[in-house]
Amino acid sequence: MTPIIVAAVALALGALLGRLLFAKQSSTLPDSERQKLLESARTEGEQLKRNAQLEAKEVSLKMAAEAERELKERRVELSKSEEVVRKREEDLAKMKGSLQGKDADIERKEKAIAGREAAADATAKRAEELLGDSKKRLEKLAGMNAEQARQELMAQVVEEAKRSAAGQVKKIEDEANIEAEARSKRILGTAIQRYAGEYVAERTVSTVPLPSDDLKGRIIGREGRNIRALEAATGIDLIIDDTPEAVVISCFNPVRREIAKLALTRLIADGRIHPTRIEEVVQKCEQEIEVQCREAGEQAVFDLGLHKMHVELVRALGRLKFRSSFAQNLLQHSIEVGMLAGLMAGELGLNVKLARRAGLLHDIGKSVDHEIEGPHALVGAQLAKKYNEPPQVIAAIAEHHEDEPHTSVLSHLVDAANVLSGQRPGARQELLASYITRLNDLEKLCEGIAGVQKAYAIQAGREVRVLVENSQVSDEQSSLLAKDIARRIENEATYPGQVRVCVIRETRSTDYAK
């Protein structure tokens, strides 16, 4: 019980005892009155007790509320103190991270300073070497007259200028190579576009002579029904223009073009030109051309002594009879590549028939490249795989143009045989005399340049290898020399395609044992 409650109860009890004493002292009063006084004293004492308890409770509640308020205030102060401590801890962590970063920066700066010191030491060493060289040159110049010293100095300046120019050219080349791909694609696209017209005019059309111009109307037919029937049956475009006594057949597929040419020739000779007759003649010509393709393929396989080749491959091989590359018949080219590959394989002790097979089929993709997209080497490899050719043959077909990296000796042989067949003198409408003259001109043009020891034209004139004097041409100057030779070839020589200039500088060390 709290002191306030105790005091209130004591006060009430005191008042009650006072009444009781008063009542006892009033002994002269009657009993009833005394009894009333006692009851009244008790009642009043009880009331005072209750009032004291109520006042004590109110005081206790006020004190509890005050204590709660003080507790809340202390909690708020404690929370603020904790927040201040947390912020101080965060600030300390940030300061720690900053100090670690500064330590790392200091370490990096120390390493950079160490590297600079090393570079400075190297520069100082180089300066000492240059100073020694300069002293030697001065000692050498001291024994010369003014004119000799002037010439020596000019030669040194020229040499330094050439070396600096060569280094600058190399730097410019490296920077230009980064941007060269997009520009080269654009140039190639423009060149292909310009060349396409001439190629189409020469390689994709056939001319059929007419006995007279009166036949043009019969070939066209009433309302053009004959020409439409012929084009629908053969898949070609028939061009009838003002060319006297001739019509032109245009088609990218040489087999279809040959069928149309044969059919139109027979229709003109027969004289009966109408849609039904056109379909009959075209059907017969297709069968004849198919027989010719099969017989040509079988003859090529027989000439190379091969066997067990799928009939579809034989038929596709025969279609090459009607195709050409740079005026070189592709079937004859394939036979020649097969023979060359077999000869080289025999010299190396390899499987001759396998090499002949790979050489014969190396361009088989060109027979179907109008129907399937992709490089003819990869298309041919897919075709050979479809008809169960040996894996070595398939790999050699796919790799003979380096569309894929070489994986066997056989693929190298087929690649070499293909180059030999295509670039030999006279293979592609080039006279032997002009071929030899062009090679001699290239070699003489290179040998007339100072510092060149010997020049060799190889790869049918597509590459020139230049041997230079080691004492007259430095490594930096060899790059400039290659550019100078290339510019002279462009300005003074006549050649197809492009010529690669390769400058070779050999370093030799010689001594004698006595």
Sequence and secondary structure as in RCSB ss.txt:
>XXXX:A:sequence
MTPIIVAAVALALGALLGRLLFAKQSSTLPDSERQKLLESARTEGEQLKRNAQLEAKEVSLKMAAEAERELKERR
VELSKSEEVVRKREEDLAKMKGSLQGKDADIERKEKAIAGREAAADATAKRAEELLGDSKKRLEKLAGMNAEQAR
QELMAQVVEEAKRSAAGQVKKIEDEANIEAEARSKRILGTAIQRYAGEYVAERTVSTVPLPSDDLKGRIIGREGR
NIRALEAATGIDLIIDDTPEAVVISCFNPVRREIAKLALTRLIADGRIHPTRIEEVVQKCEQEIEVQCREAGEQA
VFDLGLHKMHVELVRALGRLKFRSSFAQNLLQHSIEVGMLAGLMAGELGLNVKLARRAGLLHDIGKSVDHEIEGP
HALVGAQLAKKYNEPPQVIAAIAEHHEDEPHTSVLSHLVDAANVLSGQRPGARQELLASYITRLNDLEKLCEGIA
GVQKAYAIQAGREVRVLVENSQVSDEQSSLLAKDIARRIENEATYPGQVRVCVIRETRSTDYAK
>XXXX:A:secstr
  HHHHHHHHHHHHHHHHHHHHHHH TTS HHHHHHHHHHHHHHHHHHHHHHHHHHHHHHHHHHHHHHHHHHHHH
HHHHHHHHHHHHHHHHHHHHHHHHHHHHHHHHHHHHHHHHHHHHHHHHHHHHHHHHHHHHHHHHHHHTS HHHHH
HHHHHHHHHHHHHHHHHHHHHHHHHHHHHHHHHHHHHHHHHHHHHHHHHHHHHSEEEEE S THHHHHHH GGGH
HHHHHHHHH  EEE  S TTEEEEE S HHHHHHHHHHHHHHHHH   SHHHHHHHHHHHHHHHHHHHHHHHHHH
HHHTT     HHHHHHHHHGGG EETTEEHHHHHHHHHHHHHHHHHHHTS HHHHHHHHHTTTGGGGTTTTS S 
HHHHHHHHHHHTT  HHHHHHHHHTTTSS   SHHHHHHHHHHHHHHHSTTTTS  HHHHHHHHHHHHHHHHTST
TEEEEEEEGGGTEEEEEE TTT  HHHHHHHHHHHHHHHHHH   SS  EEEEEE         
